[in-house]
Amino acid sequence: ASTPAYEEKTTQPNKQKDEPKAGAKNNDGKVYVPGFGWVEDQGDNKGNTSESDGDWNKQVGSMD
């Protein structure tokens, strides 16, 4: 049996010519997210503070 021979081709990645840049906004108030398309703008990021002391070794529940 002989090994198969393939014609060598140069390939280019698929590019959307009219794809907006990440973070672009449209007239409907939506934001473009690559891979997801147009999504509702949720506003600025919000941070919260945790009340945990950060000890991951605490037991949860009862160990009878």
PDB file of N, CA, C and O in Angstrom, chain B, residues numbered from 101:
ATOM      1  N   ALA B 101       0.847  -1.186   0.000  1.00  0.00           N
ATOM      2  CA  ALA B 101       0.000   0.000   0.000  1.00  0.00           C
ATOM      3  C   ALA B 101       0.886   1.240   0.000  1.00  0.00           C
ATOM      4  O   ALA B 101       1.901   1.303   0.695  1.00  0.00           O
ATOM      5  N   SER B 102       0.486   2.200  -0.778  1.00  0.00           N
ATOM      6  CA  SER B 102       1.256   3.445  -0.837  1.00  0.00           C
ATOM      7  C   SER B 102       0.591   4.498   0.045  1.00  0.00           C
ATOM      8  O   SER B 102      -0.602   4.423   0.337  1.00  0.00           O
ATOM      9  N   THR B 103       1.383   5.471   0.459  1.00  0.00           N
ATOM     10  CA  THR B 103       0.836   6.543   1.289  1.00  0.00           C
ATOM     11  C   THR B 103       0.085   7.533   0.406  1.00  0.00           C
ATOM     12  O   THR B 103       0.486   7.778  -0.732  1.00  0.00           O
ATOM     13  N   PRO B 104      -0.989   8.097   0.917  1.00  0.00           N
ATOM     14  CA  PRO B 104      -1.766   9.040   0.107  1.00  0.00           C
ATOM     15  C   PRO B 104      -0.998  10.340  -0.111  1.00  0.00           C
ATOM     16  O   PRO B 104      -0.220  10.763   0.743  1.00  0.00           O
ATOM     17  N   ALA B 105      -1.222  10.956  -1.243  1.00  0.00           N
ATOM     18  CA  ALA B 105      -0.595  12.240  -1.561  1.00  0.00           C
ATOM     19  C   ALA B 105      -1.672  13.310  -1.606  1.00  0.00           C
ATOM     20  O   ALA B 105      -2.744  13.103  -2.175  1.00  0.00           O
ATOM     21  N   TYR B 106      -1.381  14.448  -1.004  1.00  0.00           N
ATOM     22  CA  TYR B 106      -2.339  15.536  -0.945  1.00  0.00           C
ATOM     23  C   TYR B 106      -1.748  16.771  -1.604  1.00  0.00           C
ATOM     24  O   TYR B 106      -0.551  17.046  -1.515  1.00  0.00           O
ATOM     25  N   GLU B 107      -2.630  17.500  -2.266  1.00  0.00           N
ATOM     26  CA  GLU B 107      -2.199  18.756  -2.877  1.00  0.00           C
ATOM     27  C   GLU B 107      -2.043  19.802  -1.782  1.00  0.00           C
ATOM     28  O   GLU B 107      -2.939  19.967  -0.954  1.00  0.00           O
ATOM     29  N   GLU B 108      -0.921  20.509  -1.768  1.00  0.00           N
ATOM     30  CA  GLU B 108      -0.662  21.509  -0.741  1.00  0.00           C
ATOM     31  C   GLU B 108      -1.404  22.794  -1.083  1.00  0.00           C
ATOM     32  O   GLU B 108      -1.315  23.301  -2.201  1.00  0.00           O
ATOM     33  N   LYS B 109      -2.150  23.319  -0.084  1.00  0.00           N
ATOM     34  CA  LYS B 109      -2.914  24.549  -0.282  1.00  0.00           C
ATOM     35  C   LYS B 109      -2.600  25.524   0.834  1.00  0.00           C
ATOM     36  O   LYS B 109      -2.351  25.125   1.971  1.00  0.00           O
ATOM     37  N   THR B 110      -2.615  26.803   0.502  1.00  0.00           N
ATOM     38  CA  THR B 110      -2.474  27.845   1.511  1.00  0.00           C
ATOM     39  C   THR B 110      -3.875  28.262   1.934  1.00  0.00           C
ATOM     40  O   THR B 110      -4.702  28.616   1.094  1.00  0.00           O
ATOM     41  N   THR B 111      -4.139  28.222   3.226  1.00  0.00           N
ATOM     42  CA  THR B 111      -5.471  28.571   3.719  1.00  0.00           C
ATOM     43  C   THR B 111      -5.400  29.828   4.578  1.00  0.00           C
ATOM     44  O   THR B 111      -4.370  30.135   5.179  1.00  0.00           O
ATOM     45  N   GLN B 112      -6.500  30.535   4.621  1.00  0.00           N
ATOM     46  CA  GLN B 112      -6.620  31.741   5.443  1.00  0.00           C
ATOM     47  C   GLN B 112      -7.776  31.551   6.416  1.00  0.00           C
ATOM     48  O   GLN B 112      -8.755  30.879   6.092  1.00  0.00           O
ATOM     49  N   PRO B 113      -7.669  32.140   7.614  1.00  0.00           N
ATOM     50  CA  PRO B 113      -8.791  32.025   8.553  1.00  0.00           C
ATOM     51  C   PRO B 113     -10.022  32.742   8.011  1.00  0.00           C
ATOM     52  O   PRO B 113      -9.914  33.704   7.250  1.00  0.00           O
ATOM     53  N   ASN B 114     -11.196  32.256   8.420  1.00  0.00           N
ATOM     54  CA  ASN B 114     -12.436  32.914   8.010  1.00  0.00           C
ATOM     55  C   ASN B 114     -12.538  34.260   8.701  1.00  0.00           C
ATOM     56  O   ASN B 114     -12.385  34.351   9.919  1.00  0.00           O
ATOM     57  N   LYS B 115     -12.794  35.293   7.936  1.00  0.00           N
ATOM     58  CA  LYS B 115     -12.930  36.629   8.509  1.00  0.00           C
ATOM     59  C   LYS B 115     -14.255  37.220   8.059  1.00  0.00           C
ATOM     60  O   LYS B 115     -14.627  37.138   6.889  1.00  0.00           O
ATOM     61  N   GLN B 116     -14.948  37.810   8.999  1.00  0.00           N
ATOM     62  CA  GLN B 116     -16.176  38.523   8.681  1.00  0.00           C
ATOM     63  C   GLN B 116     -15.781  39.957   8.347  1.00  0.00           C
ATOM     64  O   GLN B 116     -15.230  40.663   9.192  1.00  0.00           O
ATOM     65  N   LYS B 117     -16.056  40.381   7.138  1.00  0.00           N
ATOM     66  CA  LYS B 117     -15.641  41.709   6.707  1.00  0.00           C
ATOM     67  C   LYS B 117     -16.339  42.807   7.494  1.00  0.00           C
ATOM     68  O   LYS B 117     -15.729  43.829   7.808  1.00  0.00           O
ATOM     69  N   ASP B 118     -17.604  42.606   7.815  1.00  0.00           N
ATOM     70  CA  ASP B 118     -18.378  43.661   8.459  1.00  0.00           C
ATOM     71  C   ASP B 118     -18.536  43.449   9.966  1.00  0.00           C
ATOM     72  O   ASP B 118     -19.397  44.067  10.593  1.00  0.00           O
ATOM     73  N   GLU B 119     -17.708  42.579  10.547  1.00  0.00           N
ATOM     74  CA  GLU B 119     -17.841  42.303  11.980  1.00  0.00           C
ATOM     75  C   GLU B 119     -17.399  43.519  12.782  1.00  0.00           C
ATOM     76  O   GLU B 119     -16.298  44.028  12.572  1.00  0.00           O
ATOM     77  N   PRO B 120     -18.247  43.998  13.706  1.00  0.00           N
ATOM     78  CA  PRO B 120     -17.865  45.151  14.520  1.00  0.00           C
ATOM     79  C   PRO B 120     -16.771  44.791  15.514  1.00  0.00           C
ATOM     80  O   PRO B 120     -16.530  43.615  15.785  1.00  0.00           O
ATOM     81  N   LYS B 121     -16.124  45.789  16.045  1.00  0.00           N
ATOM     82  CA  LYS B 121     -15.092  45.569  17.062  1.00  0.00           C
ATOM     83  C   LYS B 121     -15.754  45.264  18.401  1.00  0.00           C
ATOM     84  O   LYS B 121     -16.895  45.655  18.647  1.00  0.00           O
ATOM     85  N   ALA B 122     -15.024  44.560  19.261  1.00  0.00           N
ATOM     86  CA  ALA B 122     -15.534  44.226  20.595  1.00  0.00           C
ATOM     87  C   ALA B 122     -15.852  45.510  21.348  1.00  0.00           C
ATOM     88  O   ALA B 122     -15.044  46.438  21.373  1.00  0.00           O
ATOM     89  N   GLY B 123     -17.032  45.562  21.963  1.00  0.00           N
ATOM     90  CA  GLY B 123     -17.440  46.725  22.738  1.00  0.00           C
ATOM     91  C   GLY B 123     -18.179  47.772  21.927  1.00  0.00           C
ATOM     92  O   GLY B 123     -18.618  48.780  22.481  1.00  0.00           O
ATOM     93  N   ALA B 124     -18.327  47.556  20.616  1.00  0.00           N
ATOM     94  CA  ALA B 124     -19.049  48.518  19.786  1.00  0.00           C
ATOM     95  C   ALA B 124     -20.517  48.524  20.189  1.00  0.00           C
ATOM     96  O   ALA B 124     -21.076  47.480  20.525  1.00  0.00           O
ATOM     97  N   LYS B 125     -21.144  49.701  20.155  1.00  0.00           N
ATOM     98  CA  LYS B 125     -22.557  49.827  20.513  1.00  0.00           C
ATOM     99  C   LYS B 125     -23.370  50.148  19.276  1.00  0.00           C
ATOM    100  O   LYS B 125     -22.898  50.842  18.375  1.00  0.00           O
ATOM    101  N   ASN B 126     -24.614  49.633  19.232  1.00  0.00           N
ATOM    102  CA  ASN B 126     -25.491  49.937  18.110  1.00  0.00           C
ATOM    103  C   ASN B 126     -26.611  50.864  18.564  1.00  0.00           C
ATOM    104  O   ASN B 126     -26.646  51.281  19.722  1.00  0.00           O
ATOM    105  N   ASN B 127     -27.521  51.183  17.659  1.00  0.00           N
ATOM    106  CA  ASN B 127     -28.607  52.123  17.956  1.00  0.00           C
ATOM    107  C   ASN B 127     -29.652  51.554  18.912  1.00  0.00           C
ATOM    108  O   ASN B 127     -30.449  52.308  19.470  1.00  0.00           O
ATOM    109  N   ASP B 128     -29.662  50.241  19.107  1.00  0.00           N
ATOM    110  CA  ASP B 128     -30.623  49.609  20.020  1.00  0.00           C
ATOM    111  C   ASP B 128     -30.101  49.538  21.449  1.00  0.00           C
ATOM    112  O   ASP B 128     -30.771  48.975  22.315  1.00  0.00           O
ATOM    113  N   GLY B 129     -28.921  50.096  21.718  1.00  0.00           N
ATOM    114  CA  GLY B 129     -28.345  50.051  23.062  1.00  0.00           C
ATOM    115  C   GLY B 129     -27.680  48.731  23.384  1.00  0.00           C
ATOM    116  O   GLY B 129     -27.450  48.420  24.553  1.00  0.00           O
ATOM    117  N   LYS B 130     -27.363  47.942  22.349  1.00  0.00           N
ATOM    118  CA  LYS B 130     -26.699  46.660  22.571  1.00  0.00           C
ATOM    119  C   LYS B 130     -25.203  46.797  22.308  1.00  0.00           C
ATOM    120  O   LYS B 130     -24.766  47.689  21.581  1.00  0.00           O
ATOM    121  N   VAL B 131     -24.426  45.900  22.913  1.00  0.00           N
ATOM    122  CA  VAL B 131     -22.967  45.903  22.793  1.00  0.00           C
ATOM    123  C   VAL B 131     -22.550  44.643  22.050  1.00  0.00           C
ATOM    124  O   VAL B 131     -23.121  43.575  22.273  1.00  0.00           O
ATOM    125  N   TYR B 132     -21.551  44.757  21.159  1.00  0.00           N
ATOM    126  CA  TYR B 132     -21.082  43.593  20.405  1.00  0.00           C
ATOM    127  C   TYR B 132     -20.015  42.851  21.198  1.00  0.00           C
ATOM    128  O   TYR B 132     -19.019  43.440  21.618  1.00  0.00           O
ATOM    129  N   VAL B 133     -20.232  41.550  21.400  1.00  0.00           N
ATOM    130  CA  VAL B 133     -19.270  40.684  22.089  1.00  0.00           C
ATOM    131  C   VAL B 133     -18.884  39.579  21.108  1.00  0.00           C
ATOM    132  O   VAL B 133     -19.739  38.787  20.712  1.00  0.00           O
ATOM    133  N   PRO B 134     -17.597  39.510  20.705  1.00  0.00           N
ATOM    134  CA  PRO B 134     -17.180  38.475  19.752  1.00  0.00           C
ATOM    135  C   PRO B 134     -17.538  37.083  20.259  1.00  0.00           C
ATOM    136  O   PRO B 134     -17.303  36.761  21.423  1.00  0.00           O
ATOM    137  N   GLY B 135     -18.103  36.268  19.389  1.00  0.00           N
ATOM    138  CA  GLY B 135     -18.508  34.924  19.756  1.00  0.00           C
ATOM    139  C   GLY B 135     -19.933  34.859  20.278  1.00  0.00           C
ATOM    140  O   GLY B 135     -20.524  33.780  20.314  1.00  0.00           O
ATOM    141  N   PHE B 136     -20.497  35.992  20.683  1.00  0.00           N
ATOM    142  CA  PHE B 136     -21.858  36.039  21.202  1.00  0.00           C
ATOM    143  C   PHE B 136     -22.764  36.943  20.384  1.00  0.00           C
ATOM    144  O   PHE B 136     -23.985  36.791  20.418  1.00  0.00           O
ATOM    145  N   GLY B 137     -22.181  37.882  19.649  1.00  0.00           N
ATOM    146  CA  GLY B 137     -22.989  38.801  18.854  1.00  0.00           C
ATOM    147  C   GLY B 137     -23.426  39.999  19.677  1.00  0.00           C
ATOM    148  O   GLY B 137     -22.726  40.418  20.599  1.00  0.00           O
ATOM    149  N   TRP B 138     -24.588  40.548  19.339  1.00  0.00           N
ATOM    150  CA  TRP B 138     -25.113  41.728  20.021  1.00  0.00           C
ATOM    151  C   TRP B 138     -25.849  41.310  21.282  1.00  0.00           C
ATOM    152  O   TRP B 138     -26.783  40.510  21.217  1.00  0.00           O
ATOM    153  N   VAL B 139     -25.438  41.844  22.438  1.00  0.00           N
ATOM    154  CA  VAL B 139     -26.066  41.520  23.718  1.00  0.00           C
ATOM    155  C   VAL B 139     -26.494  42.814  24.406  1.00  0.00           C
ATOM    156  O   VAL B 139     -25.954  43.885  24.129  1.00  0.00           O
ATOM    157  N   GLU B 140     -27.469  42.702  25.304  1.00  0.00           N
ATOM    158  CA  GLU B 140     -27.947  43.869  26.052  1.00  0.00           C
ATOM    159  C   GLU B 140     -26.812  44.450  26.896  1.00  0.00           C
ATOM    160  O   GLU B 140     -26.058  43.710  27.527  1.00  0.00           O
ATOM    161  N   ASP B 141     -26.699  45.765  26.902  1.00  0.00           N
ATOM    162  CA  ASP B 141     -25.690  46.446  27.720  1.00  0.00           C
ATOM    163  C   ASP B 141     -26.155  46.425  29.171  1.00  0.00           C
ATOM    164  O   ASP B 141     -27.215  46.960  29.499  1.00  0.00           O
ATOM    165  N   GLN B 142     -25.362  45.809  30.033  1.00  0.00           N
ATOM    166  CA  GLN B 142     -25.717  45.692  31.450  1.00  0.00           C
ATOM    167  C   GLN B 142     -25.138  46.821  32.290  1.00  0.00           C
ATOM    168  O   GLN B 142     -25.317  46.833  33.508  1.00  0.00           O
ATOM    169  N   GLY B 143     -24.450  47.769  31.666  1.00  0.00           N
ATOM    170  CA  GLY B 143     -23.864  48.885  32.409  1.00  0.00           C
ATOM    171  C   GLY B 143     -22.482  48.537  32.923  1.00  0.00           C
ATOM    172  O   GLY B 143     -21.886  47.534  32.530  1.00  0.00           O
ATOM    173  N   ASP B 144     -21.992  49.374  33.798  1.00  0.00           N
ATOM    174  CA  ASP B 144     -20.653  49.186  34.344  1.00  0.00           C
ATOM    175  C   ASP B 144     -20.580  47.933  35.212  1.00  0.00           C
ATOM    176  O   ASP B 144     -21.590  47.468  35.740  1.00  0.00           O
ATOM    177  N   ASN B 145     -19.364  47.393  35.350  1.00  0.00           N
ATOM    178  CA  ASN B 145     -19.148  46.250  36.233  1.00  0.00           C
ATOM    179  C   ASN B 145     -19.360  46.687  37.676  1.00  0.00           C
ATOM    180  O   ASN B 145     -19.094  47.833  38.037  1.00  0.00           O
ATOM    181  N   LYS B 146     -19.842  45.759  38.494  1.00  0.00           N
ATOM    182  CA  LYS B 146     -20.089  46.063  39.896  1.00  0.00           C
ATOM    183  C   LYS B 146     -19.301  45.078  40.755  1.00  0.00           C
ATOM    184  O   LYS B 146     -19.258  43.884  40.460  1.00  0.00           O
ATOM    185  N   GLY B 147     -18.686  45.577  41.807  1.00  0.00           N
ATOM    186  CA  GLY B 147     -17.932  44.725  42.720  1.00  0.00           C
ATOM    187  C   GLY B 147     -18.662  44.589  44.041  1.00  0.00           C
ATOM    188  O   GLY B 147     -19.389  45.493  44.452  1.00  0.00           O
ATOM    189  N   ASN B 148     -18.472  43.467  44.702  1.00  0.00           N
ATOM    190  CA  ASN B 148     -19.056  43.221  46.012  1.00  0.00           C
ATOM    191  C   ASN B 148     -17.967  42.825  46.986  1.00  0.00           C
ATOM    192  O   ASN B 148     -16.873  42.430  46.585  1.00  0.00           O
ATOM    193  N   THR B 149     -18.273  42.933  48.262  1.00  0.00           N
ATOM    194  CA  THR B 149     -17.328  42.542  49.298  1.00  0.00           C
ATOM    195  C   THR B 149     -17.818  41.267  49.959  1.00  0.00           C
ATOM    196  O   THR B 149     -19.010  41.116  50.231  1.00  0.00           O
ATOM    197  N   SER B 150     -16.906  40.361  50.214  1.00  0.00           N
ATOM    198  CA  SER B 150     -17.254  39.100  50.850  1.00  0.00           C
ATOM    199  C   SER B 150     -17.054  39.217  52.355  1.00  0.00           C
ATOM    200  O   SER B 150     -16.151  39.910  52.823  1.00  0.00           O
ATOM    201  N   GLU B 151     -17.907  38.532  53.102  1.00  0.00           N
ATOM    202  CA  GLU B 151     -17.780  38.502  54.562  1.00  0.00           C
ATOM    203  C   GLU B 151     -16.909  37.338  55.016  1.00  0.00           C
ATOM    204  O   GLU B 151     -16.709  37.155  56.217  1.00  0.00           O
ATOM    205  N   SER B 152     -16.388  36.548  54.083  1.00  0.00           N
ATOM    206  CA  SER B 152     -15.598  35.381  54.416  1.00  0.00           C
ATOM    207  C   SER B 152     -14.218  35.785  54.905  1.00  0.00           C
ATOM    208  O   SER B 152     -13.664  36.794  54.466  1.00  0.00           O
ATOM    209  N   ASP B 153     -13.659  34.984  55.827  1.00  0.00           N
ATOM    210  CA  ASP B 153     -12.292  35.249  56.276  1.00  0.00           C
ATOM    211  C   ASP B 153     -11.281  34.578  55.352  1.00  0.00           C
ATOM    212  O   ASP B 153     -10.074  34.686  55.568  1.00  0.00           O
ATOM    213  N   GLY B 154     -11.774  33.878  54.311  1.00  0.00           N
ATOM    214  CA  GLY B 154     -10.884  33.291  53.324  1.00  0.00           C
ATOM    215  C   GLY B 154     -10.345  31.924  53.683  1.00  0.00           C
ATOM    216  O   GLY B 154      -9.496  31.402  52.960  1.00  0.00           O
ATOM    217  N   ASP B 155     -10.808  31.312  54.783  1.00  0.00           N
ATOM    218  CA  ASP B 155     -10.303  30.006  55.201  1.00  0.00           C
ATOM    219  C   ASP B 155     -11.074  28.911  54.459  1.00  0.00           C
ATOM    220  O   ASP B 155     -12.235  28.647  54.769  1.00  0.00           O
ATOM    221  N   TRP B 156     -10.430  28.281  53.485  1.00  0.00           N
ATOM    222  CA  TRP B 156     -11.068  27.250  52.664  1.00  0.00           C
ATOM    223  C   TRP B 156     -11.129  25.901  53.372  1.00  0.00           C
ATOM    224  O   TRP B 156     -11.804  24.992  52.889  1.00  0.00           O
ATOM    225  N   ASN B 157     -10.444  25.746  54.503  1.00  0.00           N
ATOM    226  CA  ASN B 157     -10.363  24.460  55.179  1.00  0.00           C
ATOM    227  C   ASN B 157     -11.456  24.273  56.237  1.00  0.00           C
ATOM    228  O   ASN B 157     -11.381  23.339  57.035  1.00  0.00           O
ATOM    229  N   LYS B 158     -12.446  25.125  56.255  1.00  0.00           N
ATOM    230  CA  LYS B 158     -13.526  24.988  57.228  1.00  0.00           C
ATOM    231  C   LYS B 158     -14.428  23.828  56.840  1.00  0.00           C
ATOM    232  O   LYS B 158     -14.663  23.575  55.659  1.00  0.00           O
ATOM    233  N   GLN B 159     -14.941  23.112  57.874  1.00  0.00           N
ATOM    234  CA  GLN B 159     -15.880  22.034  57.627  1.00  0.00           C
ATOM    235  C   GLN B 159     -17.266  22.632  57.429  1.00  0.00           C
ATOM    236  O   GLN B 159     -17.649  23.593  58.097  1.00  0.00           O
ATOM    237  N   VAL B 160     -17.999  22.051  56.508  1.00  0.00           N
ATOM    238  CA  VAL B 160     -19.366  22.485  56.241  1.00  0.00           C
ATOM    239  C   VAL B 160     -20.293  21.349  56.631  1.00  0.00           C
ATOM    240  O   VAL B 160     -20.098  20.214  56.196  1.00  0.00           O
ATOM    241  N   GLY B 161     -21.292  21.635  57.440  1.00  0.00           N
ATOM    242  CA  GLY B 161     -22.224  20.597  57.873  1.00  0.00           C
ATOM    243  C   GLY B 161     -21.710  19.866  59.100  1.00  0.00           C
ATOM    244  O   GLY B 161     -20.673  20.218  59.661  1.00  0.00           O
ATOM    245  N   SER B 162     -22.444  18.852  59.505  1.00  0.00           N
ATOM    246  CA  SER B 162     -22.058  18.099  60.697  1.00  0.00           C
ATOM    247  C   SER B 162     -21.334  16.818  60.281  1.00  0.00           C
ATOM    248  O   SER B 162     -21.710  16.155  59.315  1.00  0.00           O
ATOM    249  N   MET B 163     -20.321  16.502  61.013  1.00  0.00           N
ATOM    250  CA  MET B 163     -19.523  15.293  60.732  1.00  0.00           C
ATOM    251  C   MET B 163     -19.794  14.279  61.839  1.00  0.00           C
ATOM    252  O   MET B 163     -18.963  14.100  62.729  1.00  0.00           O
ATOM    253  N   ASP B 164     -20.955  13.611  61.794  1.00  0.00           N
ATOM    254  CA  ASP B 164     -21.336  12.651  62.841  1.00  0.00           C
ATOM    255  C   ASP B 164     -20.641  11.328  62.673  1.00  0.00           C
ATOM    256  O   ASP B 164     -20.853  10.414  63.470  1.00  0.00           O
TER     257      ASP B 164
END
